[in-house]
């Protein structure tokens, strides 16, 4: 029998009973009274019920544990000394249930030694009441427990709202992620032919976005037997808005729709011919201010190659300098810089002309290549113009697609990254000459 039976007065205690104004939570506090003494249980439950609480009783720790398995409990008043499972053991077992809602546990005991109190706290008890129990103190302790339980209820409610919100956000994220994956496929389809062989020239294209979708675009157009156009574009920023602008630009420079391609004009003979690159870039700049409502701008390198003579006309508008890899392995930078497109209305653009000999290659790339960060040194870059020249020279024995693949491996190796911080794009075009014969020396440099 518990000690509460011999120490808690039934009729003579002058302390007032629990008042109705004890302000239980809006949802009545569910209290479980555990004591092997029926009289002691009745003494406590009578006052607690009058205070408006939802009361249940148990005569042992085992019975109390079985009750907790079937019914939610907010607060437990348990005697320490009981036959079989005592109060501390019951508290430990109760904590192991792992209920979603926290149960406030008060041990009733005559023990007052610090070691005993520490043992009870270590078992998971929240509070103690020393026998004989003072009803005013009991009221205060239950109110304190009720506040903890109410805060826990509110926290659990907020956690449930957060969990539902996170679940909804996860669903939205998965939907957006799926849409972006489809968008990436569509964007990659803008570059339909990664290799273009027109006999006198052979072009290979590289487009790798840093995220799902990116702001880079590369392309080739072949308006007639004599001309080949190449372009590389890099839209400012990243993500969906940049990708949408690249899609629009792809329409303006479409190789499959020559009547809509701004880089082409009608030939007097009835076909198409390449428009001067500086005129094309100037027209795109005008469209950025007249037809495109965007804060973005872009850089571009646009070149037209005369397939009979090897003469190249190039406009560079803020894009990294193109490079010519000569047959002998030497490299030369071409282009005169220029203003990015979409920054200044009525900007003027110029063109640079130079010649390609059979076996020479023209390389255009975005700053995702030239400004790829060096591993461990965020302020340094892997390929500036000089480093890119070294790469082209050292890998000149590789064909177009193989060289572009080697470029990706080199960027990954030196940066230590699998996903690059910026989009990587490039065009590598070999001029073979009017006789369509490959004359490049494939030997590695000495």
Secondary structure as GFF3:
##gff-version 3
##sequence-region A 1 446
A	DSSP	alpha_helix	4	7	.	.	.	ID=ss1
A	DSSP	three_ten_helix	20	22	.	.	.	ID=ss2
A	DSSP	beta_strand	30	34	.	.	.	ID=ss3
A	DSSP	alpha_helix	38	50	.	.	.	ID=ss4
A	DSSP	beta_strand	54	58	.	.	.	ID=ss5
A	DSSP	alpha_helix	61	70	.	.	.	ID=ss6
A	DSSP	beta_strand	75	79	.	.	.	ID=ss7
A	DSSP	alpha_helix	87	96	.	.	.	ID=ss8
A	DSSP	beta_strand	104	109	.	.	.	ID=ss9
A	DSSP	alpha_helix	114	123	.	.	.	ID=ss10
A	DSSP	beta_strand	127	130	.	.	.	ID=ss11
A	DSSP	alpha_helix	135	189	.	.	.	ID=ss12
A	DSSP	beta_strand	195	197	.	.	.	ID=ss13
A	DSSP	beta_strand	201	208	.	.	.	ID=ss14
A	DSSP	beta_strand	216	221	.	.	.	ID=ss15
A	DSSP	beta_strand	227	235	.	.	.	ID=ss16
A	DSSP	alpha_helix	240	252	.	.	.	ID=ss17
A	DSSP	three_ten_helix	258	260	.	.	.	ID=ss18
A	DSSP	beta_strand	264	266	.	.	.	ID=ss19
A	DSSP	beta_strand	272	274	.	.	.	ID=ss20
A	DSSP	alpha_helix	277	290	.	.	.	ID=ss21
A	DSSP	beta_strand	298	306	.	.	.	ID=ss22
A	DSSP	beta_strand	311	317	.	.	.	ID=ss23
A	DSSP	beta_strand	322	325	.	.	.	ID=ss24
A	DSSP	beta_strand	331	334	.	.	.	ID=ss25
A	DSSP	beta_strand	352	355	.	.	.	ID=ss26
A	DSSP	beta_strand	361	365	.	.	.	ID=ss27
A	DSSP	alpha_helix	367	370	.	.	.	ID=ss28
A	DSSP	beta_strand	373	374	.	.	.	ID=ss29
A	DSSP	beta_strand	377	381	.	.	.	ID=ss30
A	DSSP	alpha_helix	385	394	.	.	.	ID=ss31
A	DSSP	alpha_helix	400	415	.	.	.	ID=ss32
A	DSSP	beta_strand	424	431	.	.	.	ID=ss33
###
